[in-house]
Amino acid sequence: MSLYIPTADQQFTKLKAFRQAAYGCLGNACDAQFELTDAVMVTPAANSYVELSLAPVFRRSWCSAYEAMEDGRPDREALLRLYTAHLPTTPRPILAGDHTAWPRLSARTLRERTIEHQPTKVPGNKPITVGHGFSTLAYIPEQAGSWALPLLHERITPAETPIEKGVSQLRREINLIVNGVSYQVAVKPTESLLQVIRDRLGLTGTKNGCNVGECGACTVLVDGVPIRSCLMLAMTARDKQITTIEGLAEGEKLHPIQQAFVEHGALQCGFCTPGMIMSANALLNKNPNPTVDEIKEVIAGNLCRCTGYTKIVEAIEAVVQSGNLRGGKEE
């Protein structure tokens, strides 16, 4: 199998699209915030906003750096969804949590100052200070690398401990619409849609076969498109229409594809069957009259070690020939 390597133009186009999407999440003072972000990336070290404002990419007066921070109201949840949508799923992402103290010894009127403990010594050469604590959740792109991408950076309130804040950052509540039912679920940024469907929602019809997207046993429909749920981060499925094998039957009445699989002996151990049926359903939703070659092509990504595929193809053909299915629904 040849390795796909995107061209420089493709990478640049993807980067432009990402930056444009990020720009749309910045809210007020978005132009100044955008330039300030670029200034942070091109400045090796900066001790003040004034130094950042001297970066060539920051095309404003130095005071605009302060205004960008004061007036800016970026949508953190939208930015987090954007980031996680671009995180690779294989190998499984590595996340790191960090608790950082911000000493504010002289700011006696600052609200909610707390005693902060820091593993490394803070200014004043002491491991304990007074100020604010911040918790950062970051993505580690390379195990042997020396950089990280912050995903969330939030202040720790007096009612929270650093550990409690870190746990809350790892679990974000999202709305999943599965088989027409909305679920409010707290998920980790690295949790796959398959894990949430099976372990949180209890819909175990979707099977965990290989967990690397090869076998197709975990196939579900996301907005009508067949997806390997073991490769899709649950956070990226937020507010999308998800259909699992449990969503096809109407009560005790099987879906026509399910019924055909039973009648034609298209299942033996049954482990691959849910994924096969979901792939077939996606095909018939799109093309109610596929050819045999088109049927074989669509189930090629679903592995079966029992039937040899012949009975599976015959079952799907039978549904097509019976005319009981139009647009994926029984007439």
C-alpha positions, 0 to 999 in steps of 0.5 A: 500500500502506497503512503499518501503524502499531501503536497505543500499546496494541500497542506497550505490550503488545509492550514488556511481553512483551519486558521479561518475557522479559528478566526471565527471563534475569537469574538470581539477584538478578533483581528487584534487577537489573531495578530497577537496569537501570531506574535506569540508563535513567532516570538521565542521569548517575551517578558511583556505584551509590549515585546509581543507588540513589536513582532512584525506580524502585530501590525498595531500600536502596542496598547492594542495588545492589552485591548485584545486581551481585555476585550477579547471573548474567544469561544473556548468550547468552539476552539476546543471542538476545532482542535480535537477535530484535527487530532489524529486518532492513531496512535491514541493521542497523548494529553498532559495536564499542568498546574501553574501558579501565578504569583500575585503577592502585592495584589491585595485587592485581587479577588479570590487569591489563594495559596498556590503550591508549585512543584518548581520554585516560583519567583521568590525562590519558594514553592508556595505563593499567593495568587491564582492557579491555572490548569492547562490541558495540552496535546503532546504531538510527539512522544520524544518532542519538546513542545505541546499544543494547549487545548484548554487553559482555565483558572482554578477557583477557590472551590476547586483543587488542581486535580478536580479542575484537571478532571473536569477539563478531561471530561466535557459535556456534549450532546449526542443524538443517537437513534433520534434520542438526545443524550448529554454525556461527559466525555474525555477529549480522547474518547472515541465514539465507539467507547461512548456508544457502548460504555456510556449509552449501553448500545452494545450492538456496535462491536469493538473488533480491531479498534484501529478502523480495519474490520468495520465491526464498529460501523455506524451512520453519522449524518447518513455516512458510514463511519468507523466509530473507533476512529471518530472522537466522540467530541467531533460527533457533537449534535450530529445524527448518529444511527446504530444497529439498534436504531434500524428496527421498529420495536419487534419488527426487523428492518428489511435488511436485518430480515433478509440477513436472517432469511438468507443465512447471512450471519453465523457468529454475528460479530460482523453483522451490525457493521455489515448491515449499517454499511448496506443500509448506507448504500441503499439509502444513497442508491436503492438499486445498486449492482452486485459489484457496488454491493461488494465494493461497499462491504469490502471494508467489513471483514467476515471470517465465517460466511465467505460473503456470498450469503451477505451479498445475496441478502442485500440483493434480495432486499433490492429485488424485493422493492421493500426498501426505498431510500433506506425505509420500508414502504 
